[in-house]
Amino acid sequence: MSELRASDADRDRVTDILREALAEGRLTAEEHAERVEGVLHTKTVGELDAYIQDLPAGHERRGPVTAPPRPMPGAVPADADASVVAVFSSAVRRGRWRAGRRLHAFAVFGSVEIDLSEAVFEYQQVVIKAISVFGDVQIRVPENVSLRGTGGGVMGNFEVSTRDSTDSQAPVIYVDGWAVMGNVEARPKRGRFVADILDRVQDKVDHKLRKHLDR
């Protein structure tokens, strides 16, 4: 096992552990920087483990974490919670916003950017329908979500950087669509992490509490 080639997901996992160790005071800033630099240049899983063997997380048993299965037909409403459309123009959705369950992105001789790196995820599963016709759709997600894609290109490019979060409760984003003489691309945005899972739950609790008090 220790001789297996390390993946980007393996390096990301160790980097997350080192970040938490720095926040907890287990590592100094200099130690953290030195170890992260080493992680970026590792080739095997065994080499990665050496950077966390003196940390509590390095001794936890790790089981495979897989994203929840794709929502069954009808589980996610067909109507979009939000649509981003660019026809001979450009359109951007970024910053602090609620992702909802379904997003639609259409770029026709234009460009669309959907940035979920600071979004609030009210639901664990989010479906994005992306269609590009002689256009460009760029989708950016936090590093610690799971990302899936189903689609293709007709003389175009449809590319989704599939990844699994180490957190079974993390949001899962499914990107479906087509690129016709255009481009659809979805990938993580480095340095951005979901920190709203608990906020999402608290919002629902607060909402129910307000409804109860208003009676």
BAFI-3210 file (N, C-alpha, C; in Angstrom, 3 decimals, decimal comma, padded with zeros to 6 digits):
// residues 215
n [1|2|3|4|5|6|7|8|9|10|11|12|13|14|15|16|17|18|19|20|21|22|23|24|25|26|27|28|29|30|31|32|33|34|35|36|37|38|39|40|41|42|43|44|45|46|47|48|49|50|51|52|53|54|55|56|57|58|59|60|61|62|63|64|65|66|67|68|69|70|71|72|73|74|75|76|77|78|79|80|81|82|83|84|85|86|87|88|89|90|91|92|93|94|95|96|97|98|99|100|101|102|103|104|105|106|107|108|109|110|111|112|113|114|115|116|117|118|119|120|121|122|123|124|125|126|127|128|129|130|131|132|133|134|135|136|137|138|139|140|141|142|143|144|145|146|147|148|149|150|151|152|153|154|155|156|157|158|159|160|161|162|163|164|165|166|167|168|169|170|171|172|173|174|175|176|177|178|179|180|181|182|183|184|185|186|187|188|189|190|191|192|193|194|195|196|197|198|199|200|201|202|203|204|205|206|207|208|209|210|211|212|213|214|215]
n.u [000,827|001,955|003,648|002,170|001,376|000,896|-002,082|-003,613|-005,764|-004,961|-002,774|-004,118|-005,663|-003,714|-002,636|-004,834|-004,941|-002,537|-003,062|-005,088|-003,627|-001,860|-003,675|-004,513|-002,283|-000,359|001,651|004,254|004,290|006,447|007,082|004,752|004,743|007,055|006,405|004,137|005,286|006,891|004,932|003,779|005,618|005,743|005,707|004,692|002,208|003,215|005,305|003,812|002,425|004,452|004,653|002,637|002,763|003,355|001,130|-002,221|-004,274|-002,930|-002,965|-005,452|-007,833|-008,512|-011,194|-012,675|-014,274|-017,141|-019,046|-022,526|-025,080|-026,176|-028,933|-032,237|-034,506|-036,660|-036,154|-034,719|-035,964|-037,170|-037,221|-035,100|-033,363|-031,860|-030,738|-028,139|-027,406|-025,895|-025,869|-024,230|-022,725|-021,482|-021,771|-021,839|-021,785|-021,065|-019,472|-021,106|-023,750|-026,827|-026,826|-028,892|-030,871|-030,765|-029,072|-028,924|-026,959|-026,289|-024,535|-024,310|-022,549|-021,170|-019,965|-020,030|-019,662|-019,701|-019,243|-018,811|-017,353|-017,681|-020,236|-023,341|-024,381|-027,401|-028,402|-027,291|-026,879|-026,325|-027,340|-026,059|-026,892|-025,287|-024,900|-023,215|-022,902|-020,961|-019,690|-018,557|-018,455|-017,611|-017,066|-016,548|-015,661|-015,637|-012,699|-013,191|-015,472|-017,470|-017,277|-018,911|-019,479|-021,449|-021,661|-020,878|-018,990|-019,577|-017,655|-016,436|-015,444|-015,933|-015,367|-014,906|-013,512|-013,364|-013,866|-013,586|-014,825|-013,347|-015,108|-018,090|-020,428|-020,198|-021,034|-022,255|-021,642|-023,119|-022,424|-024,003|-024,393|-023,722|-021,268|-021,235|-019,357|-018,025|-017,093|-017,153|-016,318|-015,453|-014,056|-012,103|-011,547|-008,615|-007,632|-010,083|-012,724|-015,572|-017,365|-019,776|-021,540|-022,473|-023,582|-025,616|-027,353|-027,963|-029,295|-031,698|-032,736|-033,040|-034,931|-037,173|-037,574|-038,240|-040,654|-042,174|-042,250|-043,656|-046,231]
n.v [-001,209|001,247|001,777|002,589|004,853|008,249|010,187|013,289|013,734|012,330|013,890|016,265|015,489|015,051|017,598|018,985|017,850|018,778|021,496|021,660|020,817|022,938|024,969|024,000|024,308|022,365|022,298|024,533|027,623|027,553|024,820|023,837|025,055|023,892|021,162|021,097|021,910|019,698|017,715|018,393|017,468|014,756|011,265|008,742|006,982|006,153|007,981|010,265|009,669|009,865|012,530|013,032|011,267|011,809|013,046|013,141|012,595|011,121|008,556|007,593|005,267|004,887|004,656|003,868|006,597|007,340|009,197|010,075|008,227|009,174|011,428|010,091|009,997|012,741|013,304|015,629|018,778|019,640|022,233|025,052|026,476|028,666|030,435|030,982|032,847|033,497|035,142|035,956|037,435|037,938|036,293|036,143|034,361|034,623|034,763|035,235|033,220|031,337|028,035|026,243|023,487|022,917|024,165|026,083|026,602|028,430|029,049|030,786|031,595|033,059|033,643|031,964|032,048|030,176|030,323|028,511|028,613|030,191|029,770|029,076|025,975|024,582|022,117|018,709|017,534|018,820|019,734|020,656|021,896|022,288|023,939|024,582|026,402|027,171|028,588|029,256|027,652|027,924|026,318|026,519|024,956|024,386|022,972|020,807|019,323|016,740|015,879|015,302|014,289|014,169|013,992|015,402|016,299|017,908|018,294|019,840|020,618|018,862|018,769|017,487|017,558|014,877|014,070|012,871|013,731|013,636|013,729|012,340|013,736|015,957|018,396|017,260|017,698|017,539|017,706|018,083|017,922|019,465|020,307|022,079|022,709|024,229|024,902|023,267|023,278|022,006|022,316|022,077|024,951|026,066|026,379|027,084|026,247|024,442|025,788|025,858|023,877|023,321|025,826|025,772|023,853|025,159|027,416|026,293|025,389|027,827|029,009|027,335|027,793|030,516|030,436|029,016|030,782|032,841|032,023]
n.w [000,000|000,801|-001,256|-003,367|-005,990|-005,278|-005,429|-006,583|-004,907|-002,627|-001,831|-001,309|000,879|002,902|003,035|004,068|006,625|007,687|007,674|009,592|011,809|012,092|012,773|015,239|016,740|016,809|014,977|014,016|012,120|010,392|010,337|009,232|006,660|005,590|005,543|003,869|001,496|001,034|000,707|-001,723|-003,500|-003,267|-004,232|-003,592|-001,569|000,868|001,336|001,721|004,108|005,931|006,577|008,347|010,417|013,070|014,000|015,359|013,445|011,603|012,512|012,416|011,268|007,893|005,795|002,621|001,084|-000,514|-002,864|-002,481|-004,281|-007,595|-007,726|-007,818|-010,654|-010,599|-007,954|-007,687|-008,409|-011,700|-012,551|-012,539|-009,746|-010,140|-013,019|-015,332|-018,028|-021,133|-024,096|-026,851|-025,086|-021,699|-018,539|-015,000|-011,954|-008,723|-005,443|-002,254|-002,141|-002,361|-003,284|-003,989|-005,389|-008,126|-010,934|-013,927|-016,765|-019,604|-022,496|-025,364|-028,019|-026,152|-022,754|-019,646|-016,161|-013,285|-009,985|-007,233|-004,957|-002,697|-002,041|-000,299|000,688|000,720|000,299|000,066|-002,401|-005,561|-008,760|-011,838|-014,923|-017,847|-020,839|-023,766|-026,669|-029,196|-027,239|-023,834|-020,748|-017,478|-014,465|-011,059|-008,043|-004,429|-002,812|-001,115|-001,820|-003,416|-006,834|-009,875|-013,284|-016,252|-019,602|-022,839|-025,798|-028,900|-031,392|-029,569|-026,151|-023,196|-019,923|-016,755|-013,623|-011,903|-008,490|-005,084|-001,959|001,317|003,315|004,155|004,368|002,862|000,300|-002,905|-006,239|-009,332|-012,669|-015,631|-019,202|-022,457|-024,888|-027,688|-030,309|-028,507|-025,049|-021,932|-018,626|-015,451|-012,301|-009,198|-007,102|-006,057|-002,671|-001,660|000,493|001,646|004,240|005,296|005,989|008,579|009,052|007,198|008,259|010,655|009,711|008,794|011,221|012,574|010,913|011,234|013,933|013,950|012,539|014,383|016,557|015,460|015,400]
ca.u [000,000|002,789|004,371|001,254|001,565|-000,028|-002,925|-003,851|-006,687|-004,148|-002,015|-005,068|-006,048|-002,630|-002,556|-005,914|-004,523|-001,491|-003,712|-005,761|-002,592|-001,381|-004,715|-004,576|-001,023|000,521|002,776|004,541|004,102|007,592|006,934|003,633|005,180|008,045|005,739|003,289|006,192|007,286|003,773|003,565|006,624|005,768|005,312|003,993|001,380|004,101|006,005|002,829|002,135|005,572|004,464|001,597|002,857|003,408|-000,111|-003,324|-005,001|-002,122|-003,145|-006,841|-008,079|-009,218|-011,954|-013,036|-015,429|-017,693|-020,131|-023,857|-025,473|-026,877|-030,348|-033,188|-035,340|-037,725|-035,704|-034,341|-036,939|-036,696|-037,062|-033,866|-033,425|-031,219|-030,203|-027,146|-027,503|-025,106|-026,043|-023,373|-022,374|-020,895|-022,555|-021,054|-022,433|-020,025|-019,634|-021,926|-025,103|-027,368|-026,702|-030,125|-030,723|-030,490|-028,641|-028,806|-025,996|-026,360|-023,653|-024,454|-021,636|-020,870|-019,251|-020,698|-018,838|-020,412|-018,235|-019,459|-016,343|-018,152|-021,684|-023,935|-025,048|-028,551|-028,666|-026,041|-026,738|-026,607|-027,218|-025,837|-027,036|-024,445|-024,952|-022,389|-022,966|-019,990|-019,457|-017,681|-019,024|-016,599|-017,663|-015,536|-016,263|-014,670|-011,841|-013,613|-016,741|-017,355|-017,642|-019,192|-019,905|-021,959|-021,941|-019,962|-018,752|-019,745|-016,603|-016,189|-014,776|-016,691|-014,363|-015,227|-012,456|-014,021|-013,168|-014,362|-014,480|-013,083|-016,233|-019,281|-021,532|-019,884|-021,887|-021,894|-022,072|-023,201|-022,471|-024,498|-024,581|-023,074|-020,517|-021,339|-018,389|-017,736|-016,333|-017,721|-015,247|-015,732|-012,918|-011,999|-010,821|-007,621|-007,652|-011,454|-013,315|-016,919|-017,397|-021,159|-022,414|-023,152|-024,405|-026,779|-028,255|-028,417|-030,284|-032,975|-033,230|-033,489|-036,148|-038,264|-037,811|-038,945|-042,029|-042,848|-042,467|-044,621|-047,589]
ca.v [000,000|002,441|002,024|003,072|006,235|009,181|010,984|014,654|013,645|011,923|015,065|017,216|014,983|015,307|019,053|019,351|017,438|019,710|022,794|021,547|020,736|024,308|025,708|023,483|024,608|021,183|022,632|025,953|028,080|027,096|023,374|023,646|025,418|022,907|019,897|021,270|021,921|018,314|016,969|018,716|016,791|013,324|010,380|007,556|007,130|006,002|009,243|011,205|009,322|010,279|013,922|013,155|010,132|012,288|013,774|012,208|012,202|010,164|007,220|007,209|004,319|005,532|003,785|004,566|007,482|007,515|010,174|009,464|007,938|010,246|011,502|009,387|010,917|013,364|013,691|017,041|019,422|019,926|023,687|025,541|027,498|029,844|030,235|031,957|032,764|034,475|035,053|037,011|038,277|037,172|036,312|035,600|034,182|034,308|035,399|034,558|032,996|030,020|027,227|025,549|022,097|022,796|025,380|025,957|027,528|028,372|030,008|030,735|032,638|033,889|032,955|031,890|031,591|029,871|030,121|028,023|028,519|030,886|029,576|028,367|024,774|024,204|020,711|017,989|017,216|019,943|019,362|021,792|021,593|023,249|023,810|025,573|026,367|028,181|029,423|028,737|027,582|027,595|026,053|026,348|024,446|024,277|021,795|019,682|018,722|015,700|016,425|014,283|014,875|013,311|014,826|015,184|017,408|017,740|019,185|020,743|020,029|018,739|018,240|017,615|016,946|014,034|013,966|012,423|014,374|012,720|013,904|011,737|014,690|017,119|018,535|016,545|018,502|016,775|018,589|017,395|018,838|019,275|021,412|022,005|023,687|025,117|024,361|023,194|022,805|022,107|021,858|022,742|026,206|025,833|027,274|027,381|025,098|024,629|025,955|026,243|022,736|023,566|027,021|025,349|023,214|026,163|028,256|025,595|025,402|029,180|029,260|026,633|028,461|031,766|030,090|028,608|031,953|033,723|031,485]
ca.w [000,000|000,935|-002,496|-004,395|-006,419|-004,642|-006,315|-006,118|-003,773|-001,470|-001,393|-000,731|002,199|003,834|003,195|004,983|007,974|008,118|007,937|010,882|012,836|012,291|013,494|016,605|017,424|016,827|014,107|013,857|010,745|009,606|010,130|008,305|005,312|005,134|005,244|002,688|000,345|000,794|000,221|-003,130|-004,326|-002,989|-005,326|-003,112|-000,378|002,025|001,550|002,273|005,499|006,783|006,980|009,367|011,326|014,456|014,266|015,655|012,237|010,862|013,057|012,271|010,180|006,804|004,913|001,386|001,143|-001,851|-002,934|-002,577|-005,663|-008,309|-007,343|-008,674|-011,438|-009,832|-006,618|-007,811|-009,308|-013,055|-012,678|-011,927|-008,706|-010,725|-014,368|-015,772|-019,482|-021,888|-025,544|-027,392|-023,940|-020,608|-017,311|-013,888|-010,661|-007,749|-004,148|-001,247|-002,641|-002,047|-004,500|-004,364|-005,827|-009,557|-011,628|-015,371|-017,366|-021,065|-023,159|-026,820|-028,488|-024,988|-021,681|-018,348|-015,047|-012,043|-008,944|-006,012|-003,908|-001,502|-001,979|000,829|000,187|001,525|000,032|-000,166|-003,813|-006,453|-010,167|-012,737|-016,342|-018,565|-022,294|-024,446|-028,134|-029,616|-026,065|-022,788|-019,404|-016,483|-013,158|-010,018|-006,809|-003,335|-002,895|-000,280|-002,228|-004,437|-008,146|-010,878|-014,546|-017,317|-020,771|-023,946|-026,699|-030,338|-031,878|-028,457|-024,999|-021,958|-018,999|-015,334|-012,807|-010,904|-007,217|-003,928|-000,705|002,422|004,228|003,554|004,435|002,039|-000,888|-004,122|-007,377|-010,578|-013,834|-016,823|-020,320|-023,749|-025,483|-029,147|-030,829|-027,391|-023,931|-020,582|-017,743|-014,022|-011,507|-007,899|-006,990|-005,017|-001,525|-001,242|001,165|002,195|005,687|005,541|006,214|009,846|008,861|006,436|009,211|011,607|009,016|008,796|012,600|012,858|010,149|011,900|015,207|013,692|012,198|015,615|017,388|014,807|015,499]
c.u [000,857|003,535|003,467|001,552|000,495|-000,804|-003,032|-004,785|-005,943|-003,366|-002,925|-005,471|-004,976|-002,467|-003,631|-005,550|-003,475|-002,073|-004,408|-004,750|-002,009|-002,385|-004,801|-003,308|-000,085|001,759|002,991|004,323|005,235|007,486|005,826|004,067|006,148|007,372|004,847|004,141|006,629|006,155|003,571|004,518|006,685|005,275|004,509|003,179|002,231|004,843|005,063|002,588|003,237|005,393|003,415|001,689|002,932|002,176|-001,245|-004,044|-004,233|-002,296|-004,597|-006,981|-008,929|-009,920|-012,307|-014,295|-015,927|-018,856|-021,467|-024,210|-026,208|-028,355|-031,239|-034,008|-036,509|-037,299|-035,282|-035,306|-036,343|-036,469|-035,827|-034,155|-032,801|-030,693|-029,226|-027,028|-026,659|-025,274|-025,320|-022,969|-021,673|-021,762|-021,763|-021,946|-021,359|-020,318|-020,484|-023,352|-025,522|-027,452|-028,017|-029,855|-030,309|-030,135|-028,578|-027,842|-026,030|-025,462|-023,764|-023,659|-021,317|-020,136|-020,025|-019,697|-019,736|-019,365|-018,957|-018,519|-016,739|-019,648|-022,092|-024,729|-026,163|-028,890|-027,344|-025,809|-027,207|-026,362|-027,062|-025,969|-026,307|-024,476|-024,134|-022,488|-022,104|-019,691|-018,572|-018,409|-017,937|-017,285|-016,542|-016,220|-015,215|-013,866|-012,425|-015,032|-016,450|-017,905|-017,791|-019,649|-020,380|-022,322|-020,957|-019,831|-018,983|-018,821|-016,330|-015,557|-015,711|-015,774|-014,760|-014,165|-013,099|-013,192|-014,135|-013,890|-014,189|-014,190|-017,498|-020,476|-021,299|-020,826|-021,342|-022,483|-021,993|-023,338|-022,864|-024,573|-023,806|-022,313|-020,528|-020,470|-018,025|-017,003|-017,167|-016,649|-015,640|-014,553|-012,877|-011,227|-009,892|-007,727|-009,033|-012,091|-014,710|-016,813|-018,823|-022,078|-023,174|-024,036|-025,706|-027,819|-028,828|-029,457|-031,656|-033,586|-033,780|-034,803|-037,351|-038,612|-038,588|-040,417|-042,826|-043,182|-043,507|-046,055|-048,420]
c.v [001,253|002,774|002,485|004,517|007,115|009,975|012,411|014,653|013,228|013,112|016,098|016,793|015,296|016,807|019,554|019,014|018,399|021,081|022,780|021,500|022,119|025,105|025,274|023,773|023,431|021,401|024,137|026,331|027,577|025,599|023,096|023,925|024,380|021,592|019,997|021,263|020,497|017,481|017,182|017,968|015,286|012,525|009,177|007,867|007,028|007,281|010,279|010,948|009,772|011,699|014,093|012,048|010,561|013,110|012,786|011,713|011,171|008,738|006,774|006,243|005,003|004,486|004,551|005,392|007,697|008,486|009,443|009,206|009,119|010,251|010,764|010,398|011,439|013,810|015,155|017,695|019,751|021,411|024,155|026,550|028,800|029,478|031,356|031,803|033,865|034,205|036,234|037,991|037,411|037,322|035,596|035,460|033,767|035,023|034,559|034,424|031,566|029,188|026,589|024,115|021,969|024,162|025,093|027,022|027,341|029,465|029,795|031,908|033,614|033,079|033,064|031,396|031,389|029,494|029,769|028,016|029,234|030,695|028,860|027,191|024,383|022,729|020,013|017,731|018,382|019,490|020,635|021,302|022,675|022,952|024,945|025,362|027,510|029,138|028,721|028,792|027,101|027,458|025,788|025,958|024,451|022,982|020,581|019,205|017,556|016,257|015,296|014,966|013,830|014,196|014,518|016,413|017,015|018,758|020,270|019,981|020,052|018,058|018,549|016,871|016,160|013,944|013,501|013,177|013,313|012,792|013,376|012,676|015,924|017,199|017,726|017,317|017,653|017,766|017,766|018,390|018,471|020,536|021,216|023,106|024,707|024,379|024,388|022,595|023,036|021,545|022,606|024,059|026,090|026,874|027,639|026,114|025,437|024,728|026,220|025,067|022,908|024,796|026,664|024,721|024,239|027,087|027,599|025,588|026,770|029,491|028,596|027,309|029,753|031,501|029,717|029,840|032,889|033,234|032,250]
c.w [000,000|-000,342|-003,631|-004,745|-005,785|-005,691|-005,778|-004,914|-002,506|-000,928|-000,739|000,681|003,236|004,075|004,150|006,430|008,524|008,446|009,294|012,026|013,126|013,106|014,953|017,400|017,528|015,963|014,134|012,397|009,850|009,316|009,117|006,870|004,747|004,739|004,004|001,427|000,002|000,214|-001,276|-004,055|-004,069|-004,186|-004,855|-001,857|000,883|002,350|002,154|003,752|006,440|007,304|008,076|010,417|012,790|014,834|014,514|014,404|011,432|011,343|013,008|011,106|009,127|005,947|003,661|001,587|-000,273|-001,790|-002,988|-004,035|-006,277|-007,920|-008,338|-009,463|-010,605|-008,444|-006,580|-008,792|-010,668|-013,272|-011,919|-010,822|-009,205|-012,100|-014,689|-017,285|-020,120|-023,374|-026,172|-026,281|-022,904|-019,367|-016,222|-012,663|-009,672|-006,438|-003,215|-001,760|-002,351|-003,321|-004,927|-004,790|-007,284|-010,129|-013,121|-015,881|-018,882|-021,642|-024,664|-027,403|-027,352|-023,937|-020,376|-017,312|-013,833|-011,007|-007,646|-004,815|-002,623|-001,297|-000,699|000,262|001,144|001,371|-000,249|-001,647|-004,678|-007,893|-010,996|-014,177|-017,122|-020,059|-022,904|-025,955|-028,657|-028,457|-025,051|-021,451|-018,452|-015,125|-012,168|-008,720|-005,703|-003,435|-002,194|-000,568|-003,164|-005,745|-009,144|-012,169|-015,535|-018,497|-021,875|-024,806|-028,144|-030,998|-030,837|-027,307|-023,789|-020,956|-017,564|-014,537|-011,666|-009,632|-006,135|-002,702|000,347|003,471|003,569|003,558|003,565|000,840|-002,064|-005,295|-008,641|-011,731|-015,051|-017,975|-021,565|-024,139|-026,996|-029,742|-029,747|-026,281|-022,660|-019,685|-016,291|-013,245|-010,175|-007,997|-005,798|-003,907|-001,032|-000,674|001,668|003,711|006,139|005,824|007,526|009,757|008,166|007,360|010,178|010,986|009,038|010,197|012,953|012,159|010,819|013,225|015,006|013,345|013,451|016,472|016,796|014,913|016,552]
res [m|s|e|l|r|a|s|d|a|d|r|d|r|v|t|d|i|l|r|e|a|l|a|e|g|r|l|t|a|e|e|h|a|e|r|v|e|g|v|l|h|t|k|t|v|g|e|l|d|a|y|i|q|d|l|p|a|g|h|e|r|r|g|p|v|t|a|p|p|r|p|m|p|g|a|v|p|a|d|a|d|a|s|v|v|a|v|f|s|s|a|v|r|r|g|r|w|r|a|g|r|r|l|h|a|f|a|v|f|g|s|v|e|i|d|l|s|e|a|v|f|e|y|q|q|v|v|i|k|a|i|s|v|f|g|d|v|q|i|r|v|p|e|n|v|s|l|r|g|t|g|g|g|v|m|g|n|f|e|v|s|t|r|d|s|t|d|s|q|a|p|v|i|y|v|d|g|w|a|v|m|g|n|v|e|a|r|p|k|r|g|r|f|v|a|d|i|l|d|r|v|q|d|k|v|d|h|k|l|r|k|h|l|d|r]
***
